[in-house]
Amino acid sequence: MTKSALQIARAAYRPKVPVALQGAVKAADGKNTQSVADQADIEKLFPYTYGMPLVTFEKDNNPKAVAAMNVGVILSGGQAPGGHNVIAGLFDGIKAVNRASRLYGFILGPAGLIEHTYRELTADIIDEYRNTGGFDMIGSGRTKLETTEQFDKGLEILKQLDIKALVIIGGDDSNTNACVLAEYYKAIGAGVQVIGCPKTIDGDLKNEQIETSFGFDTACKVYSEVIGNIERDCNSARKYWHFIKLMGRSASHIALECALQTQPNISIISEEVEAKNLSLDDIITDIATVVAKRADAGNNFGTILIPEGLIEFIPAIKRLITELNDYLAKHDAEFKAIGQSEQRAHIISKLTKENSDIYASLPEGVARQLTLDRDPHGNVQVSLIETEKLLSEMVARKLAQWKKEGTFKGKFSALHHFFGYEGRCAAPSNYDADYCYSLGYTASCLIASGKTGYMSSVRNTTAPADHWIAGGIPVTMMMNMEKRHGEMKPVIRKALVELDGAPFKAFAAKREEWALTTSYVYPGPIQYFGPTEVCDEPTKTLQLERL
Ligand code: FBP
């Protein structure tokens, strides 16, 4: 395989690790824990894994010999930079405990466990992938691991390979399922531990114990680089408004972080839209007002960031999506049997008056996108909805009306971008390379300590890496009950942007200035070699949260 010069140089990078992980470790159990809410319900559903203590790893000066262990690993869900380093850390960790330990990777996500497709990950394979982006070492997938049939099928191969523990690297849904699996295997005495690792570029798997999910740092830096480049182009040509949609599914953490890094003219934060009960027209009016004000100052250009989940947070559209979800869940086959040209009219005729009116007012393309297949977790596939075009089209209409009325005298020409997939497989930044390696290594320590139903955790990550704290958090601690597909389910609480949190407040204090002035910041590409302030800086979000 031909490699780029950077790939070759980067392969030699040695991730920085916490002091505690630099030799033999022992687990120190902390206080017993409780779930963040709905304690009685969660305890009832997880009698074997509820209430376990927090764990911290410390240096062990009198290590005992540990038997070799076979471990399985799964990458679940969307790609996120650093996944290969989690696996490398896990591999090095189990080998440090006993050279005879073995690691098996299940192919293409949870499906590999159910279908018994796997490969043994030997040292030469691991070395090929150290510090690289992507999940291609074993692939990933979105199959949900949720039924006892799947768990039992998985157990067959785990037993066949004499696997003592399974590490599931995934987001909130995958880690919830990992915990259900841990509970089940413990309940039936299967003798297989299950450990989770917090992955997702979306940044929405975090809480008091999990500072951030891996991949968020690198993905935001990649997007901020290109947003900065666009801003500079925008400020050079001075003739376009750039509407940039950013991945992140529901939460707006990516949009907020990129706004803090690049200081665009407008950034929409979905959580604020919902809290203020804004309508689509309110959002359009706000954007058009900034466009008009900038035009008055002779600036017919600007940059707007839009979180991909926005439309689900506009309360009226959320109600529409809820009704659409219910309708499509019950009448999927009937709906699919209707010709595409008839589908819009069909939906309009089936919805309640309020929702039908909103649906009818949406541009054709967006209306159709709202009826496309849901993902396996039942979510609308927001990355397929062209919100950036929806907004610019409606802003253009509003400005045309204002022009007729004589209140807008400028020009408005829009360009559209969507940044998502470009950032998910980038070579991990130093932060993600170090963080991921430590998460994987910590997972091996949790396994060696006999833990199950835990998520690997590495904290204090705004400090230099040797001061980071490695440990484990019982997954049940992060859970609450939420309605999913009409039923109450135990799930890890998703972290949305907090409007009283430091990152949002820092943005809100500056956004009016950024709207009217041109205060763009150009972060440039991720640097892998060079001074620490250029190469190792964590996200602004994390720095502000930990002030
Ligand atoms: P995860 O939550 O699985 O990490 O996925 C994140 C994400 O990149 C979202 O930001 C995006 O909406 C979605 O995946 C896209 O899904 P797909 O890769 O299936 O197109």
Residues whose N, C-alpha, C, O or C-beta is under 5 A from the ligand:
A	BS01	FBP	S76 G77 G78 G171 K199 T200 I201 D202 M247 G248 R249 S383
